[in-house]
Every structure is written in C-alpha cells, then in structure tokens.
Amino acid sequence: MRVDSSPAWLTLRGIHKRFGPTHALKGVDLDLVPGQVLAVIGENGAGKSTLVKTLTGVYQSDEGEIRIEGKPQRFLRAQDAQAAGIVAVHQETVMFEELSAAENIFIGRQPMRSVGPFKVIDWARMNREAQAVLDQVGAGFASTTTVKNLSLAQRHLIEIARALSQKARVVILDEPTAALSQAEIRDFYGLVRGLKAQGVAVLFITHKFDEIFAVCDRYVVLRDGASVGEGAIADADEPMLVKLMAGRAIEHIYPAITSQPGEVVLKVQGLSHPSEFADLSFELRRGEILGFYGLVGAGRSEAMLALMGLNPAATGEVTVDGKRIEIRRPGDAIAAGMAYVPEERQRQGGILGFSVRHNISLAGLASGASALSRGPWLSPLREGALAAKMIERLRIKTASQDTPMSGLSGGNQQKVVIAKWLGLNPRIVILDEPTKGIDVGAKQAVYHLIAEMVEQGLAVILVSSELPEVMHLAHRVIVMRRGRMASEFAMGQADAETVVAAASGLELPPRSAVPAPLSAPDELRPITLNPELAA
C-alpha cells in the first residue's frame, strides 16, 4: 500500500541472494519513493544486512532486478551504487581514527585545486564544506577535530554528515541511533524529516518501534529472507509488526526475575578516574542484577572498563568474595571470576575474521591450564564441543561453527560475544548495552538468558541506555550523571520520569525515597587499581 501516488525512484523486484546452502534473500520486493521513509523490519538473520549490501553494491544479486527510474541497474561494486546516488549510514562506524572529521567525510573524494601542473587537496574548501554539514546535523564540534578524540555518538553524526555531503537520492540508515542519547535522537528525527523535505528516499532499519512510528511512512517486513508483509505505518501497530517479524506473537518479553540476592560477591569503593568518573562505590550480590543507567557520556562504560583493567588511570578498591584484588590488566579480572561483554561488539567483543568456534573459545585460551587444551595444545574436539554447547544454548543462527563472525547478523554476533564469556563459567558478568542493535525476538532471548544467569547464582551488572530494560530486570538501579552516582533506586520504587530526572539533573524525589545501602559500607580506603600509574 502506498502512502501517496508518487512514483518510486528505486525498485527491487524478486531479489535472491545465496551463500552456498544459505538462501539469504528469497525474492524480495520493495519501492523507495522520494520524500518517504521506508522501514525495513525483521529479526536478526532475516536478511536486512544482505539486502543493504545488495543495494549498495557490496553483493550482487543472483536473481531479480534493481531499477532506477524504471531503468535496470547492476551495481558491480560499491562505487557504482554511490555514483547512482545511494549512500548508507551503518550501525557500526568504520573510520580512520587518526584523520579529522572532514577527512573522513570526504575520504576518497576530496576537493582538489591546481597548483601549477599539480593537483592538491583543497583543505580550506574541504574543512569549510565539512563544517557546513556537521552544523546541519548539530554535531557541535569542528571539522578539523581528530576522530579518535570523539565519542561513539559523535562518530555516528560524522557518518550522517558524510551521507548528506554526497547529496544522495537514497539514504540507507542502518540502526543509526544505536549510540545516540534521547536528545540526539530527537535531533536525528529532525534530520530525517529534513531529508524527506528535500525529496530524498530513506530506507530505515531499526529495532526500535518508537522510531518506526515516529519517522516512517511505510514498512516492509522480512522473515527468513522473504518479504512477508508491507503497508502504511498509519495502518499498523506494534503487535501486528512483531507477529509478522517472528511468525508468532511475542508476549511477556521481560521474564520474571525471581532470584533473591545473596551474599556480597563484588564490592567497589572510591572508583575514580581523572577525567571520566569519580568516587563510585557500590556492592553486587550473588543472584542480583544491578542496573547502571545514564545518558550518553555519564561514564558508565568507562567505569566498567576500569573494573576489567582496561582503563589504567583509574584508582579505587575492588573486593571479590571478601578478598581485595589489584586489577592491572584484564587477566587479573578474569582470574577473579569477572567477565565483560562490551558495548562495541565488533571492535572490542570479537574478531570478525575468526570463525564462530574460535571466537567462542577465545577467552578460554588465556589460562595455561585451559579446559580446552590437551597439554600445551588446543584440543579441536574440546573446542568444538564448547562451541556446539553455546550455539545451542544461545540459539546462535549460523551455518556452521566455521562461519566467520563477520558473516553473522548483529544479534548473532552479540550472542557469540556473550557465549565467549559464559564458556568460562564466571561468577560476575558485566553486560554493557547487551541488546544494542538486536531485534525484539533476540532481545527476549537475551533477557531470558540474564534471568537464567542470576537463577544459577551469577551476579550481573547491566549497563543500558534502554530504560525499560533496567527497570524491568534490575533488582537495583544506579543512575549516573557526569561521571558520578546521582541516585539509586530499588526495583519498583521509582517510575521512568523519576529515573530520567535523576539522570538529567532535574529535581529529584525527597532523599527519604532513596533506599539505604544493602549494607553499611566500611570506611573507604582508596587503593589504586594500578599502583604504577596512580601518581
């Protein structure tokens, strides 16, 4: 069903794509209309990523046809799609960190000027034009800023600016808001509406239904590589779309958390960093989910990296099972029974070129006495048995254990990263944005997995910018703001408005509404996590 009678600028008809025995796309049809936003909806593994790569010339379809203004097109490489006016903004940012924002925006197409018989980059023009599109997206930083000094959210804005600078006819937005704060997401909605006003056709991929209903005009639902439904967003609702995605209704997405917290397994006192966070003190108990919530830049992820020995300038005292430990490197945290699933799964969580099996066994190779080894050698049988067990337990969708991690959908990549750590049988698991960029069905599986962890006695720290996650799953929620603990709430004690107010620095409830600590803290004795760097 069309929202209006405008003709499609780009059409796909009967698109098929196979990878050996895997039939990734099965006759997909869609229309991209100028001035409209088309939502492509589907669970992880439904074929959305393959569809995007086919549209952008990374893959060539085996069957079917792509038409632009009614004329058949075949993109043999990514440059062909770009030349036709098709630009993608991907969920995972891929940039040259040592280059400036302007250089990344114009990479491969820098404006040139003549100097005698030579052509050189016109730096002034490039920086000026880059600044114009950065200002258009409300980036708030100079085009000459080096990318390595920018946050993940700011890097996403560079990606969007890059697309705008190319004056594209079709812009593909693949989970573009995954790293943005609520304020930045509202600004992003304005950008999308601006693209529509300019007559750009937008293909929008997201797992967040509020975004779909906020900015999209039409939808196409993919399931197992095939189109199973399409229509106007105005005629749809969330239960209907979820049922089309999953082939079933998904109810009770958040499991009941029935575990009762036991003894203290982790105690953190005075955890501080010169520039990122200060004076964090908290306890984590056996069978407990402790939520950390805050806006982008609150310091949550940085604090978790410090706990795992990945933020060496941090100081503080960490006690596990009543024994003080010094965390100089990740191996110290792992030896103490801690595991960390990072927010950026592709950069920090796994090795994309490695197979699923090798990624799952990776963390288990750190110890010389690994259960995966026979003497000094890795046992392929033991490694394969572990991989098979975790693939079944987490329902990882992969053709085989030997499939490269890069060949999996985002949700299945996340499951592989979680599987890598669960294979170590840790006692404390830190999950940093564990459902970032995955669909509602995969989210439900992760939530149930978290519930299973605490039922089995694991202690879980859940860092999330998805407020419903922490409010439904966590026994307690610590709210961070500007690197400090702003407040703490027990499950069911505060509503969403109160928690957001705490994270934003607005007026809080009376102090009496904040629960007392589970146990009175001992006198703080700041001891460096890395004594060599404390000075």
C-alpha positions as CSV (number, residue, x, y, z in Angstrom):
1,M,0.0,0.0,0.0
2,R,1.4,3.4,-1.0
3,V,1.1,6.5,1.2
4,D,0.5,8.5,-1.9
5,S,0.7,8.1,-5.7
6,S,4.3,9.3,-6.1
7,P,6.3,7.0,-8.4
8,A,9.2,5.0,-6.9
9,W,12.7,6.3,-7.7
10,L,14.3,2.9,-7.0
11,T,12.6,-0.5,-7.1
12,L,13.7,-4.0,-6.3
13,R,11.8,-7.0,-7.8
14,G,12.4,-10.7,-7.0
15,I,15.9,-10.2,-5.4
16,H,17.5,-13.5,-4.5
17,K,20.9,-14.0,-2.9
18,R,22.6,-17.3,-1.9
19,F,25.8,-18.1,0.0
20,G,26.4,-21.7,-0.6
21,P,23.5,-23.6,1.0
22,T,22.2,-20.5,2.7
23,H,19.4,-18.7,0.8
24,A,19.7,-15.2,2.4
25,L,17.2,-13.4,0.2
26,K,14.2,-15.1,-1.3
27,G,12.5,-12.9,-3.9
28,V,12.5,-9.5,-2.0
29,D,10.4,-6.7,-3.5
30,L,10.4,-3.1,-2.3
31,D,9.9,0.5,-3.6
32,L,11.8,3.6,-2.4
33,V,9.8,6.7,-3.1
34,P,11.3,10.3,-3.0
35,G,10.2,12.1,0.2
36,Q,9.2,9.0,2.0
37,V,10.8,6.8,4.7
38,L,10.5,3.1,4.3
39,A,11.1,0.9,7.4
40,V,12.6,-2.5,6.7
41,I,11.7,-4.6,9.7
42,G,12.9,-8.1,10.6
43,E,14.6,-10.2,13.2
44,N,18.3,-10.7,13.2
45,G,19.1,-13.1,10.4
46,A,16.0,-12.1,8.4
47,G,18.2,-10.7,5.5
48,K,18.2,-7.0,6.2
49,S,22.0,-6.7,6.2
50,T,22.2,-8.7,3.0
51,L,19.6,-6.5,1.4
52,V,21.5,-3.4,2.3
53,K,24.8,-4.8,0.9
54,T,23.0,-5.7,-2.3
55,L,21.6,-2.2,-2.6
56,T,25.0,-0.6,-2.0
57,G,26.9,-2.8,-4.5
58,V,28.8,-4.9,-1.9
59,Y,26.9,-8.0,-3.1
60,Q,25.4,-8.7,-6.5
61,S,22.0,-10.5,-6.6
62,D,21.7,-14.0,-8.1
63,E,18.3,-13.3,-9.4
64,G,15.9,-10.3,-9.7
65,E,16.3,-6.8,-10.8
66,I,17.1,-3.3,-9.5
67,R,15.6,-0.4,-11.4
68,I,16.3,3.4,-11.0
69,E,13.5,5.5,-12.6
70,G,12.4,2.4,-14.4
71,K,15.8,1.6,-15.9
72,P,17.6,-1.7,-15.0
73,Q,20.8,-1.2,-13.0
74,R,23.5,-3.6,-11.9
75,F,26.0,-2.5,-9.2
76,L,29.2,-4.4,-9.6
77,R,31.0,-2.5,-6.8
78,A,30.1,-0.1,-4.0
79,Q,31.3,2.9,-6.1
80,D,28.6,2.1,-8.7
81,A,25.9,2.5,-6.1
82,Q,27.4,5.7,-4.7
83,A,27.6,7.1,-8.2
84,A,23.9,6.3,-8.7
85,G,23.1,8.3,-5.5
86,I,22.7,5.5,-2.9
87,V,24.5,6.1,0.4
88,A,24.4,4.0,3.6
89,V,24.9,5.1,7.2
90,H,25.8,1.9,9.1
91,Q,25.3,0.9,12.7
92,E,29.0,0.2,13.4
93,T,31.1,3.2,12.5
94,V,34.2,2.4,10.3
95,M,36.5,5.4,10.3
96,F,40.2,6.4,10.1
97,E,40.7,7.5,13.7
98,E,43.9,9.4,13.1
99,L,42.2,11.6,10.5
100,S,40.0,14.6,11.0
101,A,36.2,14.6,10.8
102,A,36.5,16.5,7.5
103,E,38.9,14.0,6.0
104,N,36.6,11.1,7.0
105,I,33.6,12.9,5.5
106,F,35.4,13.4,2.1
107,I,37.5,10.3,2.1
108,G,38.1,9.2,-1.5
109,R,36.5,12.3,-3.0
110,Q,38.5,15.2,-1.6
111,P,38.0,18.5,-3.4
112,M,41.2,19.4,-5.4
113,R,42.8,22.5,-6.7
114,S,45.5,23.2,-9.2
115,V,49.0,24.3,-8.1
116,G,50.9,24.8,-11.3
117,P,50.9,21.4,-13.1
118,F,49.9,19.5,-10.0
119,K,46.6,18.7,-8.2
120,V,46.5,19.1,-4.4
121,I,43.8,18.8,-1.8
122,D,41.9,22.0,-1.3
123,W,42.0,21.8,2.5
124,A,40.2,25.1,3.1
125,R,37.2,24.1,1.0
126,M,37.1,20.6,2.4
127,N,37.1,21.9,6.0
128,R,34.5,24.6,5.2
129,E,32.1,22.2,3.4
130,A,32.5,19.6,6.1
131,Q,31.7,22.1,8.8
132,A,28.6,23.1,6.9
133,V,27.2,19.5,7.0
134,L,28.4,19.0,10.6
135,D,26.5,22.1,11.6
136,Q,23.5,20.8,9.7
137,V,23.4,17.7,11.9
138,G,24.1,19.7,15.1
139,A,27.4,18.0,15.7
140,G,28.8,20.7,17.9
141,F,32.5,20.1,17.1
142,A,34.9,21.4,14.5
143,S,35.5,19.7,11.2
144,T,39.2,19.6,12.0
145,T,38.8,17.5,15.1
146,T,40.6,14.2,15.1
147,V,38.1,11.3,15.1
148,K,40.0,9.4,17.9
149,N,39.0,12.2,20.2
150,L,35.3,11.9,19.5
151,S,32.7,9.7,21.2
152,L,30.8,6.9,19.5
153,A,27.7,9.2,19.2
154,Q,29.7,11.9,17.6
155,R,31.2,9.4,15.1
156,H,27.6,8.5,14.1
157,L,27.0,12.1,13.4
158,I,30.0,12.1,11.0
159,E,28.5,9.2,9.2
160,I,25.2,11.0,8.7
161,A,27.1,14.2,7.6
162,R,29.0,12.1,5.1
163,A,25.8,10.9,3.6
164,L,24.4,14.5,3.5
165,S,27.5,15.8,1.8
166,Q,27.1,13.4,-1.1
167,K,23.6,14.8,-2.0
168,A,22.3,11.2,-2.2
169,R,18.9,10.3,-3.8
170,V,18.6,7.3,-1.4
171,V,19.9,7.3,2.1
172,I,20.0,3.9,4.0
173,L,20.0,4.4,7.8
174,D,21.1,1.1,9.4
175,E,20.5,1.4,13.2
176,P,21.8,5.0,13.1
177,T,20.6,5.9,16.6
178,A,22.1,3.0,18.5
179,A,24.7,5.2,20.2
180,L,22.7,8.4,20.5
181,S,21.2,10.0,23.6
182,Q,17.5,10.8,23.7
183,A,18.1,14.4,22.9
184,E,20.4,13.4,20.0
185,I,17.7,11.0,18.7
186,R,15.1,13.8,18.7
187,D,17.5,15.9,16.7
188,F,18.0,12.9,14.4
189,Y,14.3,12.8,13.7
190,G,14.6,16.3,12.5
191,L,17.4,15.3,10.2
192,V,15.2,12.5,8.7
193,R,12.3,14.9,8.2
194,G,14.7,17.3,6.5
195,L,15.8,14.6,4.1
196,K,12.2,13.9,3.3
197,A,11.6,17.6,2.6
198,Q,14.5,17.6,0.2
199,G,12.9,14.7,-1.8
200,V,15.3,12.0,-0.6
201,A,14.1,8.5,-0.3
202,V,15.1,7.0,3.0
203,L,15.4,3.3,3.9
204,F,15.3,3.0,7.7
205,I,16.4,-0.1,9.6
206,T,15.8,-0.1,13.3
207,H,14.7,-2.5,16.0
208,K,13.1,0.4,18.0
209,F,9.4,0.5,17.3
210,D,9.0,4.1,18.7
211,E,11.4,5.2,15.9
212,I,9.5,3.4,13.3
213,F,6.2,5.1,14.2
214,A,7.9,8.5,14.7
215,V,9.5,8.9,11.3
216,C,8.5,6.2,8.9
217,D,5.7,6.3,6.2
218,R,5.7,2.7,5.0
219,Y,7.1,-0.7,6.1
220,V,8.3,-3.9,4.6
221,V,8.8,-6.9,6.9
222,L,11.4,-9.6,6.2
223,R,11.3,-13.1,7.7
224,D,13.9,-15.7,6.8
225,G,14.9,-13.7,3.7
226,A,11.5,-13.2,2.3
227,S,9.0,-10.3,2.2
228,V,6.1,-11.3,4.4
229,G,4.2,-8.0,4.7
230,E,4.1,-4.4,3.6
231,G,1.9,-1.4,4.0
232,A,1.4,2.1,5.5
233,I,2.7,2.7,9.0
234,A,-0.5,4.6,9.8
235,D,-2.4,1.2,9.3
236,A,0.0,-0.8,11.5
237,D,0.6,-1.3,15.2
238,E,3.4,-2.9,17.2
239,P,1.8,-6.3,17.9
240,M,1.0,-6.8,14.2
241,L,4.5,-6.0,13.1
242,V,6.1,-8.2,15.8
243,K,3.9,-11.1,14.7
244,L,4.9,-10.6,11.1
245,M,8.6,-10.4,12.1
246,A,8.6,-13.5,14.3
247,G,5.8,-15.6,12.7
248,R,4.3,-15.6,16.2
249,A,3.1,-13.2,18.8
250,I,5.9,-12.3,21.3
251,E,4.4,-11.7,24.8
252,H,6.0,-11.1,28.1
253,I,9.3,-10.0,26.6
254,Y,10.7,-9.4,30.1
255,P,10.9,-12.6,32.2
256,A,10.0,-12.6,35.9
257,I,13.2,-12.1,37.9
258,T,12.6,-14.5,40.9
259,S,16.2,-14.8,42.2
260,Q,16.9,-13.3,45.7
261,P,20.2,-11.6,46.1
262,G,22.6,-13.4,48.4
263,E,26.0,-12.6,49.8
264,V,28.1,-9.8,48.5
265,V,30.5,-11.0,45.8
266,L,31.8,-7.7,44.5
267,K,32.5,-4.5,46.5
268,V,33.8,-1.4,44.8
269,Q,34.9,1.6,46.8
270,G,36.1,5.0,45.6
271,L,36.5,4.1,41.9
272,S,37.7,7.2,40.2
273,H,39.4,8.4,37.0
274,P,41.0,11.9,36.5
275,S,38.5,12.9,33.8
276,E,35.8,10.3,33.3
277,F,34.2,9.3,36.6
278,A,34.7,9.9,40.3
279,D,34.0,8.2,43.7
280,L,31.9,5.3,42.6
281,S,31.1,2.9,45.4
282,F,28.7,0.0,45.2
283,E,28.1,-3.6,46.1
284,L,26.9,-6.5,43.9
285,R,25.4,-9.7,45.4
286,R,25.1,-13.3,44.3
287,G,22.0,-13.7,42.2
288,E,21.5,-10.0,41.7
289,I,21.1,-7.8,38.6
290,L,22.5,-4.3,39.3
291,G,21.5,-1.8,36.6
292,F,23.5,1.2,35.6
293,Y,21.6,3.9,33.8
294,G,22.6,7.3,32.5
295,L,22.7,9.5,29.4
296,V,25.5,9.2,26.9
297,G,28.7,10.5,28.5
298,A,27.6,9.7,32.0
299,G,30.7,7.5,32.5
300,R,29.1,4.1,32.8
301,S,31.0,2.2,30.2
302,E,34.3,3.9,31.2
303,A,33.8,2.7,34.8
304,M,33.1,-0.9,33.6
305,L,36.3,-0.8,31.5
306,A,38.2,0.2,34.6
307,L,36.8,-2.8,36.6
308,M,38.2,-5.0,33.8
309,G,41.7,-3.4,33.8
310,L,41.1,-1.6,30.6
311,N,41.2,2.0,32.0
312,P,44.6,2.1,33.6
313,A,44.4,5.6,35.0
314,A,41.6,4.5,37.3
315,T,42.0,4.2,41.1
316,G,39.9,2.6,43.8
317,E,39.4,-0.5,45.8
318,V,37.9,-3.7,44.4
319,T,37.0,-6.7,46.6
320,V,35.8,-10.0,45.2
321,D,34.4,-12.6,47.7
322,G,35.9,-10.6,50.6
323,K,39.4,-10.6,49.1
324,R,40.9,-7.3,47.8
325,I,42.3,-7.7,44.3
326,E,44.5,-5.5,42.2
327,I,43.4,-5.2,38.6
328,R,46.3,-4.2,36.5
329,R,45.1,-5.9,33.3
330,P,42.1,-7.9,32.0
331,G,43.7,-11.2,33.0
332,D,43.5,-10.2,36.7
333,A,39.8,-9.5,36.4
334,I,39.2,-12.8,34.5
335,A,41.1,-14.8,37.1
336,A,38.9,-13.3,39.8
337,G,35.8,-14.6,38.0
338,M,34.7,-11.5,36.2
339,A,33.6,-11.3,32.5
340,Y,32.8,-8.3,30.4
341,V,30.5,-8.1,27.3
342,P,31.4,-4.7,25.7
343,E,29.1,-2.3,24.0
344,E,31.1,-2.3,20.7
345,R,30.9,-6.0,19.8
346,Q,32.8,-5.6,16.5
347,R,35.7,-3.5,17.8
348,Q,36.0,-4.9,21.4
349,G,33.9,-8.1,21.6
350,G,35.1,-10.4,18.9
351,I,37.4,-10.9,15.9
352,L,35.3,-10.6,12.8
353,G,37.7,-12.7,10.6
354,F,37.7,-15.6,13.1
355,S,35.2,-18.4,13.0
356,V,32.3,-18.6,15.4
357,R,34.1,-21.6,17.1
358,H,37.4,-19.7,17.6
359,N,35.6,-16.6,18.9
360,I,33.7,-18.7,21.5
361,S,36.8,-20.4,22.7
362,L,39.0,-17.2,22.7
363,A,38.6,-16.1,26.3
364,G,39.2,-19.7,27.5
365,L,42.7,-19.7,26.0
366,A,44.0,-17.1,28.4
367,S,44.9,-19.7,31.1
368,G,47.7,-22.2,30.6
369,A,45.5,-24.8,32.3
370,S,42.6,-24.2,30.0
371,A,39.9,-26.8,29.9
372,L,40.2,-26.5,26.1
373,S,43.7,-27.8,25.9
374,R,45.4,-31.1,25.9
375,G,48.8,-30.4,27.4
376,P,50.2,-27.3,25.7
377,W,47.9,-27.8,22.6
378,L,44.4,-26.6,21.9
379,S,42.1,-29.6,21.6
380,P,39.8,-29.2,18.5
381,L,37.4,-31.8,20.0
382,R,37.0,-29.8,23.3
383,E,36.8,-26.5,21.4
384,G,34.1,-27.9,19.1
385,A,32.2,-29.3,22.0
386,L,32.2,-26.0,23.8
387,A,31.1,-24.1,20.6
388,A,28.3,-26.6,19.9
389,K,27.0,-26.3,23.5
390,M,27.0,-22.5,23.4
391,I,25.5,-22.3,19.9
392,E,22.6,-24.5,21.1
393,R,22.2,-22.7,24.5
394,L,22.1,-19.2,23.0
395,R,20.3,-20.3,19.8
396,I,23.0,-18.7,17.6
397,K,21.9,-18.7,14.0
398,T,25.0,-19.8,11.9
399,A,25.5,-22.1,9.0
400,S,28.3,-23.9,11.0
401,Q,30.9,-23.4,13.7
402,D,33.4,-22.4,10.9
403,T,31.3,-19.5,9.7
404,P,33.3,-16.2,10.1
405,M,31.8,-14.0,12.8
406,S,31.6,-11.3,10.1
407,G,29.1,-13.4,8.3
408,L,26.5,-13.3,11.1
409,S,23.8,-10.8,11.8
410,G,24.3,-8.2,14.5
411,G,22.2,-10.1,17.0
412,N,24.0,-13.3,16.4
413,Q,27.4,-11.6,16.7
414,Q,26.3,-10.3,20.1
415,K,25.3,-13.9,21.1
416,V,28.7,-15.1,20.1
417,V,30.4,-12.5,22.3
418,I,28.2,-13.5,25.3
419,A,28.9,-17.1,24.6
420,K,32.7,-16.5,24.7
421,W,32.4,-15.3,28.3
422,L,29.8,-17.8,29.5
423,G,32.1,-20.6,28.4
424,L,34.4,-19.5,31.3
425,N,31.7,-20.1,33.9
426,P,32.3,-16.6,35.5
427,R,30.8,-15.5,38.8
428,I,30.4,-11.8,37.8
429,V,29.2,-10.8,34.4
430,I,29.2,-7.2,33.2
431,L,26.8,-6.7,30.2
432,D,27.3,-3.3,28.5
433,E,24.4,-2.5,26.2
434,P,23.7,-6.2,25.6
435,T,20.7,-5.7,23.3
436,K,22.1,-2.8,21.3
437,G,21.1,-3.2,17.6
438,I,19.2,-6.5,18.0
439,D,15.6,-7.3,17.3
440,V,12.7,-7.9,19.8
441,G,13.0,-11.7,19.5
442,A,16.7,-11.7,20.1
443,K,16.2,-9.2,23.0
444,Q,13.7,-11.6,24.6
445,A,16.3,-14.4,24.3
446,V,19.0,-12.2,26.0
447,Y,16.6,-11.2,28.8
448,H,15.8,-14.8,29.5
449,L,19.5,-15.6,29.4
450,I,20.1,-12.9,32.0
451,A,17.3,-14.4,34.2
452,E,18.9,-17.8,33.9
453,M,22.3,-16.4,34.9
454,V,21.1,-15.0,38.2
455,E,18.9,-18.1,38.9
456,Q,22.1,-20.1,38.7
457,G,23.8,-17.7,41.2
458,L,25.8,-15.4,38.9
459,A,25.9,-11.7,39.7
460,V,25.1,-9.4,36.8
461,I,25.9,-5.7,36.2
462,L,23.6,-4.5,33.4
463,V,24.6,-1.2,31.8
464,S,21.9,0.0,29.5
465,S,20.5,3.2,27.9
466,E,17.2,1.4,27.4
467,L,15.3,2.5,30.5
468,P,12.7,-0.3,30.3
469,E,15.5,-2.9,30.4
470,V,16.9,-1.8,33.7
471,M,13.5,-1.0,35.2
472,H,12.1,-4.5,34.4
473,L,15.2,-6.6,35.0
474,A,17.4,-4.9,37.7
475,H,17.0,-5.5,41.4
476,R,18.5,-2.1,41.9
477,V,19.3,0.7,39.5
478,I,22.3,3.1,40.0
479,V,21.8,6.3,38.0
480,M,24.9,8.1,36.8
481,R,25.3,11.7,35.7
482,R,28.5,13.4,34.6
483,G,30.7,10.6,36.0
484,R,29.1,10.4,39.4
485,M,26.4,8.3,41.1
486,A,23.4,10.6,41.1
487,S,20.9,8.3,42.7
488,E,19.9,4.7,43.5
489,F,16.5,3.0,43.3
490,A,15.2,-0.4,44.2
491,M,13.0,-2.4,41.7
492,G,9.6,-0.9,41.6
493,Q,10.5,2.1,43.7
494,A,10.7,4.8,41.0
495,D,8.8,5.4,37.8
496,A,10.5,6.3,34.4
497,E,10.1,10.0,34.9
498,T,11.9,9.9,38.3
499,V,14.8,7.9,36.9
500,V,15.2,10.2,33.8
501,A,15.1,13.2,36.1
502,A,17.9,11.8,38.1
503,A,20.0,11.1,35.0
504,S,19.3,14.6,33.7
505,G,20.0,16.5,36.9
506,L,16.4,17.7,37.3
507,E,14.7,17.9,40.7
508,L,14.8,14.5,42.4
509,P,12.3,12.9,44.8
510,P,12.9,13.5,48.5
511,R,16.1,11.9,49.9
512,S,14.0,9.6,52.1
513,A,12.7,7.9,48.9
514,V,16.2,6.6,48.0
515,P,16.9,3.2,49.6
516,A,19.6,2.7,52.2
517,P,22.6,0.7,51.0
518,L,22.1,-3.1,51.4
519,S,24.9,-3.0,54.0
520,A,26.7,-0.2,55.7
521,P,30.0,0.5,53.8
522,D,33.3,0.1,55.6
523,E,35.5,3.2,55.9
524,L,36.8,4.0,52.4
525,R,40.4,3.2,51.9
526,P,41.4,4.4,48.4
527,I,43.9,1.9,46.9
528,T,45.0,2.2,43.3
529,L,43.8,-0.4,40.8
530,N,47.2,0.2,39.1
531,P,49.7,1.5,41.6
532,E,52.3,2.1,39.0
533,L,50.1,4.7,37.3
534,A,48.5,6.2,40.4
535,A,51.0,9.0,40.7
